[in-house]
Structure formats: C-alpha cells, structure tokens
C-alpha cells in the first residue's frame, strides 16, 4: 500500500511540475506549484520526515507562494510581450535540460547512491526527527548550513541592488551623511539680551458712560 501511495503522489508531483513550466497563465503556474509542494510534503511524510513536510507546507505554501500569487495577480504585466523571442532560446534551454537530466541519472545510477539497498528505517517509539535534524545541522553540517545562509543573504542583497533605481526627480537622503552629522551642524544656539519693553496703561473709562 505504501508503494501505491508513493507512485500516486509521485505521478501527481511530476504532472504538477510539468504544468508549472508549460502553463501560459502565471496564476495557474503558481497554483500548480502549490500542488507540487503538497505532493512533495506527502512524499516526505511517507519517508517519516514530518518536520520537513510541515515546514514545506507552512513556509512555502503558506507564505512564499501566497505572497507570490498575490504579486502576480496584482501586477498588470503584459505576458505576451515577455513571451516574444521564446523560441530563440529553446535550443540553449533544451541543451541545459538534457545535461541536467543526464547528470541526475548518472548520480542516481552510481553505486555510491546505494539506491538498491535503500529502505525506510523503522524508528522506535518517542523518536523526534526535529531534534535529530537540529543536532545534525548544528554539529556535523554546521559549516554548510552557515554557507547556505550566507549565499541566501548575498542573493537577497544582489536582488535589492539590481532592482534599485535612482531617479533624478526623486529626493532621497544618504544614511551615511545622516550618521556623520553633529549637533552643531543642525542646531545653533544664539544668546540675545532681553529688552525691557515700556508698560502700556489701559485707558480709563469715563464716569458718564455705562
């Protein structure tokens, strides 16, 4: 029964992944990507990786893809204009796809992958995969984990730098100049002597007037 469930979810995952790159509507592509995430989480549940499955649904489906879907639906993008020149890059994209497919097949068929002897391990009662995963990340794989975090940070900074545009008519403030400013550059205290003003007497009212 486990193998049947695996092949069902795997087939749906492959179909959803194919529709992500072939769907003409970007909203439909995002929805198919959400479907592929759900099926990937189901496969991880079969592998008894509950923490990774829940993280995939909560982080990617619940946050990243919802935000991406809102952005795609709110932006008025002319996708017909973006598709121009698509067939010009098909040979290069097809070559890269074939090379990646060959590399994956070679990796999976290599004896170091140990696919033939791979099987699920029955864990004892009270096993906590989140605890074991945390121990592995912060002990054996601490350096790769930190390198991945640095790469993500560099990618985020690069994305911000590439999308940053300076306009001539836009007023902006340089934070470095703000930090270097001293109090005497902004505030000037002036001492002025006080002047005595003559007192003005109020006019007296006539007795005959009410």
C-alpha positions, 0 to 999 in steps of 0.5 A: 500500500505504501508503494501505491501511495508513493507512485500516486503522489509521485505521478501527481508531483511530476504532472504538477511540475510539468504544468508549472513550466508549460502553463501560459497563465502565471496564476495557474503556474503558481497554483500548480506549484502549490500542488507540487509542494503538497505532493512533495510534503506527502512524499516526505511524510511517507519517508517519516520526515514530518518536520520537513513536510510541515515546514514545506507546507507552512513556509512555502505554501503558506507564505512564499507562494501566497505572497507570490500569487498575490504579486502576480495577480496584482501586477498588470504585466503584459505576458505576451510581450515577455513571451516574444523571442521564446523560441530563440532560446529553446535550443540553449534551454533544451541543451541545459535540460538534457545535461541536467537530466543526464547528470541526475541519472548518472548520480542516481545510477552510481553505486555510491547512491546505494539506491538498491539497498535503500529502505525506510528505517523503522524508528522506535517509539518517542523518536523526534526527527526535529531534534535529530535534524537540529543536532545534525545541522548544528554539529556535523553540517554546521559549516554548510548550513552557515554557507547556505545562509550566507549565499541566501543573504548575498542573493537577497542583497544582489536582488535589492541592488539590481532592482534599485533605481535612482531617479533624478526627480526623486529626493532621497537622503544618504544614511551615511551623511545622516550618521556623520552629522553633529549637533552643531551642524543642525542646531545653533544656539544664539544668546540675545539680551532681553529688552525691557519693553515700556508698560502700556496703561489701559485707558480709563473709562469715563464716569458718564458712560455705562 
